[in-house]
Amino acid sequence: MDYQTLNGGDFGAFQDLTNGFEAGVHFPLSDHFQVNIPVKIGLGRKTDELVNENIYGIDAQLHWFFLRNPDRFKPYLLAGGGAVQQDNAGFNFQAPGGIGLDIKLAKNAFFNLQAEYRWSSLEDNSNLHYGIGFKYYFTPKEPDTVAVADRDADGVNDEFDVCPDIPGLIAFAGCPDRDGDGIQDSQDECPDLAGLLDFNGCPDRDGDGVPDLKDVCPTIPGPVANDGCPVDRDGDGVLDDSDLCPDVAGLAKFLGCPDTDGDGVEDPKDKCPTTPGLETFAGCPDTDKDGIEDPKDRCPNTPGPVSNQGCPVLEAAEKEVLTFAMKAVQFELGKATLKPESSTVLSQIAGILKKYPDYKISIEGHTDNTGSAEVNQKLSESRAKACYDFLASKGVPTSRMSYKGFGQTRPIADNGTYSGRTLNRRVEFNVSPIN
């Protein structure tokens, strides 16, 4: 018994430990829990006391053996409460908690090690107990047994076993029930699948009243008259077991699938199911008939070669007009007012855009570096807007046009020369497919 360590003493002062003796009785509750009633008698000594005192106590403890089926070593945890009488301290309540280990010596005999921390209801009276000991478990004597014949070792005497060579259940006089559905195998039409008594042991997974053994559609509820299969959920005249689209009304020639756009390609295979198209293109149309289906054609309304992604190629003369326009479009000095001579080339550009309805145009204004950058930026935007307005007045949809000014930030020639500044004062017209 160690009353000195927790009350001002030294854990290593083993000479201050005192004698104690404990005898107890264990009551097993289960494989893991036991109740222990120990009686303790011993001596105690604290560091500030010169004499030992007699100590008497009785506990009620619960021991938890936390390992499953240990062979030789059985560790456990303990907790409980008890009454203690001390010569000097008097009566107090103590609550032990600790660990222990049983080491098997023989069938019911164990060597024991145990350590407890004991909280005391009295101040400066908590203590530690360390113990070694011996345990023996008394077990009732097993009754003598008489050997009986049981060839299949199922617990049913061969004399009463209806199936003496096959392990079975006592409830079925030794006969088996492999699927565990409560119907012995000899009466079970589906002995390897748990089923229902109403269907002689066979299951009915879809709950339609037709056992799976006879159900043509065992996972989809259907009437008995149709062998457990649904008749026609979408009402298109194609039975669901043959209907590739059982939830959508369709056509018999497409095995129950619809053809929404009526182009002869059923919807599951139609890449453009709401737009009539060609079977060659998986149901997608080729509006301009250039051999490229519309989803892949950048200019679906204007024929063009595959090399240009279905868009027509601008003629050389048309490209020349767009290049020439950079020099030909002129404005009043320092203003965004188009000079009359600019109308000719802008009208030609409008004609090009009308010829190619799948093309768009980006109008970009530029200046030289004469003046401030802020003024040049505004001037370039205004000049690009003037060209934009002119083309709109000639019938070019604004949805196909955009404009932007870049001021003096993108020169194409040397601003240090007169000719260079002339080239830098320009409006560029960039034409490209809309898509």
MOPE-V702766 format. One record per residue. N is the residue number from 1. SS is DSSP state (H for helix, E for strand, C for the rest). PSI is psi in radians with two decimals (none if undefined). D_FIRST is the distance of its C-alpha to the first C-alpha in Angstrom with 2 decimals. Layout:
n = <N	N>
ss = <SS	SS>
psi = <PSI	PSI>
d_first = <D_FIRST	D_FIRST>
//
This chain:
n = <1	2	3	4	5	6	7	8	9	10	11	12	13	14	15	16	17	18	19	20	21	22	23	24	25	26	27	28	29	30	31	32	33	34	35	36	37	38	39	40	41	42	43	44	45	46	47	48	49	50	51	52	53	54	55	56	57	58	59	60	61	62	63	64	65	66	67	68	69	70	71	72	73	74	75	76	77	78	79	80	81	82	83	84	85	86	87	88	89	90	91	92	93	94	95	96	97	98	99	100	101	102	103	104	105	106	107	108	109	110	111	112	113	114	115	116	117	118	119	120	121	122	123	124	125	126	127	128	129	130	131	132	133	134	135	136	137	138	139	140	141	142	143	144	145	146	147	148	149	150	151	152	153	154	155	156	157	158	159	160	161	162	163	164	165	166	167	168	169	170	171	172	173	174	175	176	177	178	179	180	181	182	183	184	185	186	187	188	189	190	191	192	193	194	195	196	197	198	199	200	201	202	203	204	205	206	207	208	209	210	211	212	213	214	215	216	217	218	219	220	221	222	223	224	225	226	227	228	229	230	231	232	233	234	235	236	237	238	239	240	241	242	243	244	245	246	247	248	249	250	251	252	253	254	255	256	257	258	259	260	261	262	263	264	265	266	267	268	269	270	271	272	273	274	275	276	277	278	279	280	281	282	283	284	285	286	287	288	289	290	291	292	293	294	295	296	297	298	299	300	301	302	303	304	305	306	307	308	309	310	311	312	313	314	315	316	317	318	319	320	321	322	323	324	325	326	327	328	329	330	331	332	333	334	335	336	337	338	339	340	341	342	343	344	345	346	347	348	349	350	351	352	353	354	355	356	357	358	359	360	361	362	363	364	365	366	367	368	369	370	371	372	373	374	375	376	377	378	379	380	381	382	383	384	385	386	387	388	389	390	391	392	393	394	395	396	397	398	399	400	401	402	403	404	405	406	407	408	409	410	411	412	413	414	415	416	417	418	419	420	421	422	423	424	425	426	427	428	429	430	431	432	433	434	435>
ss = <C	E	C	C	H	H	H	C	C	C	C	C	C	H	H	H	C	C	C	E	E	E	E	E	E	E	E	E	C	C	C	C	E	E	E	E	E	E	E	E	E	E	E	E	C	C	C	C	C	C	C	C	E	E	E	E	E	E	E	E	E	E	E	E	C	C	C	C	C	C	C	C	E	E	E	E	E	E	E	E	E	E	E	E	E	E	C	C	C	E	E	E	E	E	E	E	E	E	E	E	E	E	E	E	C	C	C	C	E	E	E	E	E	E	E	E	E	E	E	E	C	C	C	C	C	C	E	E	E	E	E	E	E	E	E	E	C	C	C	C	C	C	C	C	C	C	C	C	C	C	C	C	C	C	C	C	C	C	C	C	C	C	C	C	C	C	C	C	E	H	H	H	C	C	E	C	C	C	C	C	C	C	C	C	H	H	H	C	C	C	C	C	C	C	C	E	H	H	H	C	C	E	C	C	C	C	C	C	C	C	C	C	C	C	C	C	C	C	C	C	C	C	C	H	H	H	C	C	C	C	C	C	C	C	C	C	C	C	C	C	C	C	C	C	C	C	C	C	C	C	E	H	H	H	C	C	E	C	C	C	C	C	C	C	C	C	H	H	H	C	C	C	C	C	C	C	C	E	H	H	H	C	C	E	C	C	C	C	C	C	C	C	C	H	H	H	C	C	C	C	C	C	C	C	C	H	H	H	C	C	C	C	C	C	C	H	H	H	H	H	H	H	H	H	H	H	H	H	C	C	E	C	C	C	C	C	C	E	C	C	C	H	H	H	H	H	H	H	H	H	H	H	H	H	H	C	C	C	E	E	E	E	E	E	E	E	C	C	C	C	C	C	H	H	H	H	H	H	H	H	H	H	H	H	H	H	H	H	H	H	H	H	H	C	C	C	C	H	H	H	E	E	E	E	E	C	C	C	C	C	C	C	C	C	C	C	C	H	H	H	H	H	H	H	C	E	E	E	E	E	E	E	E	C	C>
psi = <2.28	1.68	-0.07	-0.57	-0.78	0.03	0.84	0.07	-2.88	2.25	-0.48	0.02	1.28	-0.36	-0.30	-0.09	2.55	2.93	2.67	2.76	2.45	2.38	2.41	2.99	2.38	2.47	1.80	2.30	-0.60	-2.97	-0.35	-0.31	2.44	2.55	2.31	2.28	1.64	2.54	2.24	2.40	2.29	-3.00	2.61	2.60	2.24	2.89	-0.50	0.20	2.41	-0.36	2.73	2.77	2.56	2.45	2.27	2.39	2.79	2.39	2.88	2.02	2.65	2.18	2.28	1.95	1.76	-0.16	2.58	2.10	0.98	2.65	-1.06	-0.65	2.20	1.56	2.72	2.83	2.63	2.67	2.69	-2.66	2.74	2.91	2.34	2.38	2.17	2.50	-0.81	-0.80	-0.40	-2.79	2.41	2.82	2.36	2.48	1.88	2.64	2.39	-2.88	2.78	2.95	2.19	2.26	2.08	2.23	-0.66	-2.96	-0.86	0.17	2.40	2.45	2.42	2.40	2.41	2.48	2.38	2.47	2.25	1.94	2.35	2.52	-0.25	2.50	2.48	0.66	0.01	2.64	3.05	2.50	2.34	2.37	2.65	2.59	-2.87	2.42	2.50	2.28	2.13	2.16	2.57	2.56	2.32	2.36	2.61	2.43	2.64	2.19	2.30	2.71	2.14	1.43	-0.70	0.05	0.72	0.14	0.06	2.10	2.36	-0.50	-0.51	0.02	2.02	-0.50	1.28	-0.31	0.01	2.14	2.34	-2.76	2.58	-0.64	-0.47	0.52	0.72	0.03	2.63	2.85	1.46	-0.69	-0.01	0.52	0.15	0.16	2.07	2.63	-0.63	-0.35	0.06	2.05	-0.33	1.26	-0.28	0.04	2.16	2.25	-2.75	2.60	-0.65	-0.45	0.51	0.71	0.04	2.56	2.87	1.44	-0.65	0.02	0.53	0.13	0.06	2.04	2.58	-0.56	-0.51	-0.03	2.04	-0.48	1.31	-0.28	-0.01	2.11	2.42	2.84	2.70	-0.66	-0.40	0.47	0.60	0.10	2.53	2.52	-1.11	1.54	-0.67	-0.01	0.52	0.16	0.01	2.09	2.55	-0.56	-0.24	-0.08	2.03	-0.33	1.24	-0.28	0.00	2.21	2.30	-2.69	2.56	-0.64	-0.34	0.42	0.77	0.00	2.55	2.88	1.45	-0.75	0.00	0.52	0.13	0.11	2.07	2.60	-0.76	-0.43	-0.09	2.01	-0.30	1.23	-0.29	0.03	2.13	2.36	-2.73	2.53	-0.57	-0.61	0.55	0.72	-0.01	2.58	2.87	1.42	-0.76	0.05	0.75	0.15	0.15	2.14	2.62	-0.75	-0.43	-0.07	2.04	-0.35	1.30	-0.27	-0.06	2.17	2.49	2.83	2.78	-0.61	-0.39	0.46	0.65	0.07	2.51	2.59	2.21	2.42	2.75	-0.70	-0.60	-0.69	-0.64	-0.63	-0.77	-0.66	-0.74	-0.52	-0.48	-0.59	-0.54	-0.49	2.03	2.64	2.77	2.56	2.14	0.20	3.05	0.43	2.09	2.39	2.64	-0.63	-0.21	-0.33	-0.51	-0.92	-0.61	-0.64	-0.63	-0.70	-0.71	-0.68	-0.67	-0.77	-0.58	-0.55	-0.55	1.44	-0.27	0.20	2.66	2.90	2.41	2.12	2.15	2.14	2.46	2.68	2.99	-2.95	0.28	2.21	-3.08	2.72	-0.64	-0.78	-0.75	-0.64	-0.85	-0.70	-0.72	-0.68	-0.73	-0.70	-0.70	-0.68	-0.63	-0.72	-0.70	-0.83	-0.65	-0.82	-0.64	-0.64	-0.34	0.16	0.15	2.14	2.35	-0.38	-0.30	0.16	2.64	2.70	2.70	2.55	2.45	0.04	-2.32	0.23	-0.25	1.15	2.62	-0.01	3.07	2.05	-0.09	-0.14	2.77	-0.77	-0.62	-0.76	-0.59	-0.75	-0.59	-0.42	1.69	2.87	2.16	2.50	1.89	2.08	2.33	2.82	2.59	-0.77	none>
d_first = <0.00	3.85	6.38	9.09	10.28	11.67	12.97	15.35	13.40	14.04	12.50	13.91	12.56	10.52	11.34	9.16	5.81	5.22	6.21	6.20	9.38	10.98	14.75	16.74	20.26	21.65	24.99	26.77	28.81	30.49	30.24	27.81	25.82	23.71	22.18	18.91	18.07	14.65	13.74	10.16	9.91	7.37	7.13	6.34	8.59	10.52	13.18	16.00	14.92	15.88	14.36	11.19	11.33	11.13	9.59	11.69	12.19	14.57	15.19	18.27	17.82	20.56	20.28	23.06	24.35	26.54	28.56	31.78	32.22	29.90	30.89	27.94	25.08	23.88	21.60	20.52	19.17	17.36	17.57	17.64	16.82	15.48	15.74	13.04	14.17	12.73	14.88	15.52	15.16	16.75	17.00	16.05	16.24	13.66	14.94	12.94	14.68	14.09	15.65	15.89	18.46	20.27	22.42	25.38	26.15	28.91	30.55	27.83	25.00	22.23	19.47	16.49	14.17	12.04	10.20	9.84	10.62	10.50	13.42	13.74	17.24	16.72	17.46	14.95	12.04	11.04	7.57	6.28	4.80	6.61	8.57	11.99	14.29	17.85	19.95	23.46	25.86	28.65	31.88	35.22	37.87	40.50	43.95	46.64	48.97	52.64	54.03	56.45	58.97	57.96	59.77	58.64	54.98	55.01	53.65	57.11	58.73	61.95	63.78	63.11	62.78	65.86	64.92	63.44	63.65	62.16	58.53	58.66	57.12	56.84	58.50	61.59	61.68	60.34	62.58	61.20	61.09	60.67	60.72	58.45	60.89	60.90	64.28	64.42	66.19	69.22	70.08	68.91	71.75	69.21	66.45	64.75	64.75	62.88	65.56	66.77	67.90	71.16	72.05	71.05	67.88	69.44	68.11	70.08	68.47	70.93	70.91	74.71	75.08	76.26	73.78	73.13	74.88	78.12	77.44	79.53	77.44	73.94	72.18	74.87	75.71	79.29	81.48	81.78	85.52	84.85	82.33	79.41	80.81	81.72	85.47	86.27	83.91	86.13	89.36	91.24	92.46	90.12	87.40	83.89	83.20	86.12	85.81	84.43	84.08	83.11	82.20	85.38	88.92	90.89	93.80	94.21	95.59	92.35	90.20	89.34	88.70	90.75	93.17	92.92	95.58	97.89	98.43	97.86	94.36	91.52	88.85	85.95	88.17	89.92	88.63	90.78	90.48	92.19	95.06	97.76	97.85	98.77	97.16	97.57	95.16	92.67	94.24	94.50	97.93	100.09	102.01	104.15	104.68	103.89	101.69	98.37	96.37	95.77	91.94	92.60	95.89	95.62	99.08	99.21	102.48	104.43	105.09	103.82	103.01	99.66	99.55	99.41	96.89	99.67	101.10	104.75	105.46	107.33	110.79	111.51	113.87	111.21	108.68	111.40	111.92	108.22	108.38	111.69	110.34	108.17	111.43	113.70	111.70	112.86	112.04	113.76	112.76	109.37	109.27	107.98	111.46	112.69	116.13	118.64	118.85	115.14	115.86	117.45	114.44	111.99	114.14	113.95	110.14	110.22	112.38	109.89	107.01	109.13	109.92	106.27	104.44	101.11	101.01	99.66	100.59	98.60	100.72	99.50	101.15	101.21	102.87	103.62	101.96	104.71	103.24	99.63	97.00	96.37	100.09	100.42	97.43	98.98	102.41	101.13	99.43	102.58	104.83	102.58	102.62	106.45	106.72	104.21	106.37	109.56	108.23	106.97	110.47	111.81	109.68	106.62	103.57	101.13	98.27	99.43	99.64	97.34	98.10	96.29	97.26	95.93	98.01	98.49	95.22	96.79	100.00	101.88	104.20	104.42	104.56	106.27	109.58	111.81	111.84	108.06	107.58	110.09	108.06	104.81	106.38	106.02	104.74	103.18	103.40	100.76	101.28	98.60	97.70	96.03	93.22>
//
